[in-house]
Amino acid sequence: MPSPHVIALYRYPVKGLSPEALDDVHLQAGGTMPWDRAFAVENGGTEFDPASPRYLPKTKFLMLMKNERLAALTTRFDDATGVLTITRKGKQVARGDLTSRIGRQLIEHFLTSYMGDELRGAPHVVTARGFSFSDVPRKVVSLINLESVRDLERVIGQTIDPLRFRANIYVDGVAAWEELTWENKTFTIGALAVKGVLRTERCAATNVNPATGARDMNLPQALRMAYGHMDMGLYCDVLQAGHLATGDTLTPPA
C-alpha cells in the first residue's frame, strides 16, 4: 500500500450542484475550502436570513437526496467575477453572477423551469458572507478514504464512483475504515493541522450516480448491512492555516 497521501481535492460552490476539482488550495483555521457550499437554493422557502445566517437542515434546500435531476447539470463558479455557469449535455443553459440579485434571479429562473414540480415554491439562491451551507452546523472539510470505498465495492460487488460522497479531500494509502477512528484526534494533511470531529453518516444522496443522475445503488443500506453503521468519511476542523495540494502527505494520528 502506498504511503498516505492526497489523491484529489474538490469544492462545491453551490450546495447540491456539481463538484469542482482543485490542484491546490489555501485554507484558513476554522474555515472550509474557499467558496465551498457558499451558496444554496432554498426550495420554496424564505427562512434563510443573510443578515443573521444560521444553520438550516438540508431538507430546506435543493439537494441530491431528493432532487437527483441536479446531477445532470454541470456548473462552474468563477471566484473573480462571482459568475456561475450551468451546462447540460455540454450546452450552456444558464449563467449569472451569484453575488448580485439580478444574477441570482437568472439562475432562479432557470431552476424554476428545470426543476418543475420538484419545487415547493419559487427557488431562492441564498448566501451570506463567510457562511457555509454544510450538512453540519459548523465549518468543516470532509475527508474520504479511498481504501474504505474499495472495501465497500468488494462487499457489494460493484464499482463505486467516490464522487458519490461529495467530499473535499480524497486520500489513499490509509487502511480501510481507519479514518473512522480519528474522531477527536489531530493529524496533518500537507501543511494543515486538522482534527476529526464527526463521522459522516450517509443519506440517499449517495444513491445518485453523479454521471447520469440515476438512482442505481442503495449505499446507506449496504453500509448498514455490511458494517452495522451508515458512515463513510470524516468531517474535520482546520486547526491551523496552510496550503494543501494533491500529492501531499497525510500523517495519521499518533
N, C-alpha and C positions, 0 to 999 in steps of 0.2 A: 504494500500500500504506500502511495506517495506521502510525503510529509504534509501536515495540514496546511492548506492554503486557500486563497480566494479564487474561485473559478469565474464568477460573474457578479456584476452589480446592476441593480435596477432601481428606478424610481417610478412612481405612479402619480403624475401631477394632478389628475382628476380621479377621485375615488370611483372605482368600478370600471374605469376605462383602461386602455392598453398600457403595457409597460414600456419604458424607455431604457435601453441599455446604456451603461456608463463605463468608460475605461478607468476613470479615476474621479475622486470627489474629495472635498474638504468638509469635514463635519465639525460642528460646534458642540461643546459639552452641553448635555441636556437637550440636544436637538435631534432632528430627523435628517434623512437625506434631504438636501436642499430641494424645495418645491414638492416634496413627497406628500401626497394627499392634501395639497394646499387648497384644492377646490373640490367641491362635491355638488351633486344635483339633488335638491330636495324633490321628492316625488309627491307633488301636490300640496306640500305643507309650506308653512311660513314660520316655523318655530325657531329657526336659527337666527340669532341677532348678532350681526357683525360688530356692533358696538359693545356687546357683552357676550363674547363667544363662550360656549360651554359644550361639553361632550353630549352628543345625542346618539342613540343606538343606530346601527347601520340600517335598520329597517325603515328609517325615515328617508333614506336616500335611494336613488337608483343604484343597483348592485347586482353582481353576477348571481348571488344566491337565489334571487327571484327573477332577474331580468337578463337571461342568457343572450338575448339579442345584442347586448352591448359588445359581446365577444367578436362580433362580425365587423366592428369598427376599429380602425387603426388611427391613433392620434399622435400628434407631435406638438410639444409645447416649446416655444422659443423663450428662453429666460430673458433675453434682452428686450423683447417687444411685448411679452405677455400674450402673444398670439397662439391660440390653439387651432391646429388644422386637423380636420377629421376626414379620413378617406374610407371608402368602402369598395372592395374589389379593385383597388388601385385608382379609383376615381375620387377626386375631391368632392365632398358633399356639404361641407360647412367650414367656416373659418371666422374667428372672432377674437378680439383682444379681451381676455378674461379679467383684466384689471380695469376695464371700463364697463359702464352699464350698457352701452349700445352693443359692445362686443359680446357681452354675456347674453343679451337678448337674441343675437344672431344664432348662438348655439342653442338657446332655449327653443327658438322657432323650429330649428331642425329636429330637435329631440321630440317636440310635440308631434310632428308628423311621423317620425321614425318609430317612436315607441307606441303610438296608438293607444289601444285600450289597456296597455300595461300601466298607464299613468292614472294616478288617483286624483289628478287635477293638474293645473299648469306646472311644468317643471321650473325650478329656480336654481340657477347656478349661484352658489354661495361661497364666500371666502372671508377671511379676517386676517389681518396682518399677524404673522407669527404663529397662526393656528394650524394644527394638523388634524384632518378628519380620519384619525386612526380608528381601528376597531376596538381599541382600548383607550381609556381616559387618561393617557399620558403620552409624552413624546418619546418614541422608541424607534429603533431599527429592528427589522426582523431578519432572522437567520434560518437558512435551510441547510441541512447536512445531506449531501447527495448520496452518501452511503445508506442513510435511512430510507431515502426514496428507492434505492436499488433493492433494499431488503423487502420493502412493500411490493415492489414489482415481482420479486421472487415468490412472494406469498400468493399474489393474485394471478400470476402468470400472464401479465400484460405490461406493456411499456407505458410508463407514466411521464408525461411532459412535466418537468419540475416547475414550469411557469404556472401550472395549476395552483401553486401555493402562494403566488404573488408576493414573494419575499424581496427584501432589499439586497441581502448578501447571501450568495450561494457558495458553500465551502466543500472541499473534498479532502480526503486523507484523514478523516475522523471516523472512528469505529461507529457502526450503525447504532443509533439511539443514544450515544454518549452525551450528545448535546442536551438531552432532556434531564441530565443530572447536574447541569450547570446553573440551575436556578439559585439565586442569591450568592453566586460566585463571580469573581472578577477574572478576566482574561484579556489578552490583547489580540487585535487583528491589525496587522500593519503597525502604524503609529498610534492606533486608537486603543485606549483603555476602555473596556466595556464591562457591564455587569448583567448577567442573565437575571431577568425579573419575572418572567411568566412563560410557561409552556404555551404553545399556540394550539388551541383546540380548533379543529377543523369543522367547517359547515358545508352546506350543499354547494357553495361556490366552487369547490374543488371538483365537483362532478362535471363541470362545464369544460369541454375541450377548448383551450384558448385559441386553437387554429380554426375551428369550424363553428363554435358556438353550440354544438350538440351536447346534450346531457347523456354521456355514454359510459359513465362509471358511477359507482357509489363508494367513494373513498372514505367518508366518515364511518360507514358501516363496515367496510373492510378493515379499517384500523381497529374498531371496537371488537370485531370478531377475532382478529388475529392477535391483538396485543392487550385487549382489555381497557383501552383508552382511545380517544379520538385526537391525540396530539401529534403534530408534525411541525417541528421547528420551535424557535425560541425568540421571544421578544427581549431586547436588550436596551439598557440605558447607556448612552455615551457619557463616560465619566471625564474624559479628557479630550480636548480638541485635537484633531490631527488629520493627516492625509491618508486616504485609503485608495488602493488600486488593485485591479485584477492581478493575480500572481503573488500578492502579499502573503506573508506567513501568518498563520494563526497559531498562537501559543495557548493551549488549553489551561484551565485552572490547575494549580499545583495539587 
